[in-house]
């Protein structure tokens, strides 16, 4: 979050957990830079501000696992919005209810000497960047905002269509420690990424790839690393993988990069077709797009 804090964030794209069907080889979806599509934890899409961004980890049900906390369901939102516990200020990330209304309810490390223990705290925020504006650290953003995937973002609620102020509440932001290891703590953030077309190399800026950003939603997101991981390589985040690819597997630990594909396409892998020996699977995971699935060995 802020540059002085030892904890860093890993971004999780909020994707739908697939309902496995067919035989035991059916797979769930995979996450991007903050987690894989498999119903496990949180996908690495882009960088967050603070002590160094991580890719977005995409994940499954954020209400399970983790280290508990008291973010929970709050007034105005019938969904969990975070599991980061409140500190002495007892503020809520989504409600932004600091005693001084001009302050921002943020996340800080309450125990930097012995380990990463996040808590909410009220801070004075004097940045100039508004919702969706570029940022490298939370201090650059206006009050009540933080920095998610290089964009200033409110702490949002998917059930509140106005909570992102023009964006989409599509990210589960997983907090990681100074060694970029998952801590189990998370909050929901907004995506302001442009939509894109699979299999079109020119659909995004040169430093971005087209990834699935939710059921029936695509987004131009920077890869978590360059070069990206090849087809079949173990991955943690959707944006670990190549353009028009997905990090997918029955569990997060078993997730690998696979190309997206279009049923019946004879194009090259990455342009709609599949590598030799793989078929286009549209049954195990719903991308939200007709005839578009992932290449399955």
N, C-alpha and C positions, 0 to 999 in steps of 0.2 A: 504494500500500500504506500505509505510515505517512505521516503528514501532512508529514514533513520531506523526503520523497523527490520528485524531480522527475518521475519517470515516473508515469503513470496507467494504469489498466486499462480495456480495453474487453471486455465480456463476450460470449462466443460460445456460443450454444446448440449442443450437439452433436446435429446431425441427420444422418440418413442421406443420402448422395449418391444421387440418383436415377439409375436406368439408363435412358438415353434410348431410346425406342422409336418406331417410326413414322417420319415424315419428318424433315427437318432442322429443323423447328420445335419438335421435342420439347425440353422444358426440364427442367432439374434443379430441385431445391427451393431455397428461400431461407432465409436466416438471420434471426434476430431480434436487433436491437440489437448482436449481436456478429457478424454476417455473413449472407450470403444462402445459400439452399439451392441450391448449384450446384457443390459440390465444390471451390470456391475456398477462400480463406482464411476463417478463422474467422467474432455476432448481438447487437443492443443491447438487452438486456433488463434494465432497471433500472440502478441506480448501484452502482459499487464505491466503497469507501472510499478514503481517501488524498487525493491532490491534486485530486480531482474525478472523479466517476464518468462513465463513458461508457456508451452503450447496449450491449446484447449483440450481438456480431457472430457470426453463425452461420456455420459453414463446413464445409468438406469435410475432406480428409485432413490432419490436423495433422502427420503424419510427413513431409510434403513441404514444401518452401519454408522460409521463415524463415531465421534466422541460425545454424542449427546448434545447438550446445549439447550438454550431456552429461546432461540429465535422463534421457531414454531409458527402456528397459525395466529394471526393477529387481526385486530379490527380492520375491516375493509378488504381482507384477503382471506379466502377460505382454503388456502394452501400453505404449506411450509415455505418460508422464504429464506431461512438460514438456520443453522444450528450453532452459530457462534454465541456463546453465553454473554450476558450483559456484565459490564464492569460496574464500578462505583456510581457512574452516571445513570445506570439503568436505562439506557436509551435503546431504541429499536431501529434497526437499519432501514426497514421499509417505511415505518411511520415517521422517522426523522423527528423525534419528539424530545430533543434536548431542552433543558430548562431555558437556555437562551436560544430562541428560535433562529437566530442567525448562525448558530454553530451547526456543524455536521456530525452526525452519528457515524463513526468510522470504526475500523478494526485496528487494534494494536496488539503487540506481543506483551503480555503481562509478566512473562518470565523469561527474558532473553538470555539470562545467564545459564539456566539449566535446561532449557528446551523451549519449543514454540508452544505457547499457550495463549491463543487469541481471545480477545474479549472486545466488546463494543465500548467506545469511549467518545465523548463529545470533544471536538476540536474546532478551532477557528480556521476556516477555509477562505482564502482570498484570491483564488485563481480566477482567470478570465474566461476559460473555455467552457462553453455551454454543452447541453446534451448533443451527443453525436460528433462534437468537435474533436480533432486530433489531440492526443496527449501521450506523454511518456511516463507520467507519474500523477498520482491523485492530487498533489498540491497544485497542479496546473488547472484543475477544474473548479468550477463555481461551487458555492455552498450546496450541500445535500447531494453531491455527485462524487463518484470515484472513477478510477481509470480501468476500463475493461477492454481488452483487445485493441489498445491504442485509441480508444474513444471514450470521452467522458460520459458516464452512465449513472442513472439513478440505481439504487437498490430496488429491484422491481418485484412484481407479483404477476405471474402469468394470467391470473383470474381478473386482473385489473387492466383493461385495455389502454388506459391512459397513463400507466405507471412509467412507461419508457419515453413519453413525450416525443413521439414520432418514430421510435424504434420498435423492436420486438423483444419481449422477455424470453430469450432463447438460450441463454447461457446459464449453466451451473458452474460457478467459479469455485474451483477447489483450492483451498489454501495448502501450500506446501512449505516445508521448512527451508532453512538456509542451504540445505543440501538437495533441495528440490524433491524431497521425499513427501508423499501424501501424508496429511495429518488427520484426515477424516472430517475436517471442518469445511463448510462451503456457504455460499450465498448465491442468490440469483441476480444476474446482470443482463443488460440489454445489448442486442446486436443492431448495429446500424449498417451492416455490410450490404453491398449491392447484390441483387439477385443475378444469376448467371444461367447459361445453357450448358448442360453436359455435352461433352464430345466436341466442343468448339474451342480450339486453342486460343482464339482471340477474344473470348467472351469476358475475360478479366484482365486487369492490369498485368504487366509482365512479371511482377513480383508476387502475384497471387494465383491461387488455384480455385477451381470450382468444386465445392464440396456440398454434401447434403447437410442442411441446417435445420432439419425437422421434417416431418412427414409432408411431402409436397412442397418443400421450401429448399431452395439452393442459395448459396452465398459465396461471394468472392472473399477468400480468407488467405492470408499469408501462410505458407507451409511452416511447420515448426522447426524444420531443419532443411538445409540444402547441401547435397542432393537429398531428395525425398527417398523414403524406403521403397524398395521394389516390390512387385507383386509376390505374395507368399511369405514376406518377411514379417516376423513378429512385431507388433505395434502396440502402443498405448493410446494413441490419439488419432483421430480421423485425419488431421492435417499433418501427421507423420508421413502420409502416403502421397502418391502421385496425383496429378490433376485427374478429376473424374474417377476417383477411387474412394474406397471406404475401408475403415478399420473394423473388422467384423469377426465374430467367433462366438462359440457357445458360452464362453466366459471371458472376462477381461484378460486373464492370464493366457488364454488360448487364442486371442485375437490376432489376425494377420491382415495385411493389406490385400485387397482384391479390387479389380477393376469393376466399375459400373459397366453395364451392357444394355443393349437394346435387342429385344427378342427378334431373331431373324437376320440380324446384321452380320455382314461378312467383312466389315471394316477391321482395321487393325485394333489391337487392344488399346484402350484409352480413347478410341474414336467411336466406340459403340460395339465392337466385336470382342471376342474372348481369345485368350491364348489357346493353342492346340491342346486338346484333351479336357478343356473346361466348357461348361454349358452355362447359359444365362438363366439363373435361378430367380424367379419372381414370386415364389411361393413362401419361402422361409422368412422373408423380411419385406415389409411394405414400405417402399420408397415414397409412395404417394403419387407416382407417375406411371401411367399406363405403359406396359411393356418394357419398363426399365427396372432392372434388378442388379445382381452382382454375379460375377463369373465364379462358378463353383466347380472345383475339380471333380 
